[in-house]
Amino acid sequence: MIYVGVSETKGEDLNVSFYPNPFNETLNVVIPQGRYEISLIDILGRNVRNMSVEGDFQIQRNGLTEGLYLLQIVSKGNLVFSGKVKVQN
């Protein structure tokens, strides 16, 4: 069986919201206080952005081309959130 597409997974205790989606300049991410490792992955599976945060944060478009990306949030070595974001012109 072959699966195509990106599924969204949220951790039981992690309430994450991000807006606007799609975005063209800045993506705002609202997340509970805590230490997280953030990755933004392009459609080809390349990790294009990494950062460490301790609460709400923003992702600037600088250098990102138009398209679909996967936002992954890791806490204590565990993937706690994965969601699709779209960059548009």
SEFILO-104932 format. One record per residue (C-alpha): x, y, z; residue number from 1. Coordinates in pm, whole numbers, plus 50000, padded with zeros to 5 digits. Layout:
% SEFILO-104932
(site (X; Y; Z); NUM) ...
% end
This chain:
% SEFILO-104932
(site (50000; 50000; 50000); 1) (site (50131; 50347; 49911); 2) (site (50027; 50659; 50101); 3) (site (50057; 50999; 49942); 4) (site (50015; 51325; 50130); 5) (site (50097; 51470; 50468); 6) (site (49903; 51379; 50776); 7) (site (49872; 51601; 51080); 8) (site (49955; 51469; 51424); 9) (site (49904; 51657; 51747); 10) (site (50030; 51556; 52089); 11) (site (49765; 51492; 52352); 12) (site (49877; 51773; 52581); 13) (site (50010; 52018; 52322); 14) (site (49777; 52288; 52193); 15) (site (49939; 52451; 51888); 16) (site (49793; 52707; 51652); 17) (site (49956; 52887; 51361); 18) (site (49837; 53170; 51139); 19) (site (49798; 53291; 50873); 20) (site (49813; 52974; 50670); 21) (site (49898; 53016; 50388); 22) (site (50146; 53293; 50470); 23) (site (50360; 53524; 50257); 24) (site (50583; 53706; 50510); 25) (site (50549; 53581; 50868); 26) (site (50395; 53269; 51023); 27) (site (50290; 53315; 51388); 28) (site (50297; 53001; 51602); 29) (site (50122; 52992; 51940); 30) (site (50246; 52715; 52166); 31) (site (50250; 52650; 52543); 32) (site (50557; 52758; 52738); 33) (site (50833; 52498; 52731); 34) (site (51150; 52408; 52544); 35) (site (51097; 52290; 52187); 36) (site (51305; 52214; 51880); 37) (site (51140; 52339; 51561); 38) (site (51201; 52210; 51210); 39) (site (51057; 52329; 50881); 40) (site (51087; 52067; 50608); 41) (site (51023; 52126; 50237); 42) (site (50829; 51898; 50003); 43) (site (51152; 51718; 49904); 44) (site (51227; 51628; 50266); 45) (site (51502; 51885; 50314); 46) (site (51526; 52050; 50653); 47) (site (51522; 52419; 50558); 48) (site (51483; 52583; 50900); 49) (site (51577; 52481; 51257); 50) (site (51534; 52672; 51580); 51) (site (51501; 52626; 51953); 52) (site (51214; 52808; 52124); 53) (site (51057; 52839; 52468); 54) (site (50705; 52947; 52375); 55) (site (50529; 53142; 52099); 56) (site (50746; 53219; 51797); 57) (site (50745; 53342; 51438); 58) (site (50888; 53200; 51117); 59) (site (50998; 53458; 50861); 60) (site (50968; 53376; 50493); 61) (site (51327; 53490; 50419); 62) (site (51470; 53243; 50167); 63) (site (51164; 53015; 50150); 64) (site (51016; 52954; 49807); 65) (site (50645; 52926; 49743); 66) (site (50510; 52582; 49830); 67) (site (50410; 52335; 50098); 68) (site (50620; 52272; 50411); 69) (site (50595; 52050; 50715); 70) (site (50626; 52216; 51056); 71) (site (50756; 51973; 51319); 72) (site (50778; 52044; 51692); 73) (site (50986; 51819; 51917); 74) (site (50989; 51819; 52297); 75) (site (51226; 51606; 52504); 76) (site (51320; 51403; 52196); 77) (site (50960; 51323; 52102); 78) (site (50765; 51456; 51805); 79) (site (50470; 51635; 51966); 80) (site (50326; 51818; 51665); 81) (site (50341; 51798; 51288); 82) (site (50140; 52021; 51058); 83) (site (50129; 52152; 50702); 84) (site (50204; 52515; 50625); 85) (site (50195; 52686; 50288); 86) (site (50411; 52972; 50167); 87) (site (50252; 53181; 49896); 88) (site (50344; 53490; 49698); 89) 
% end
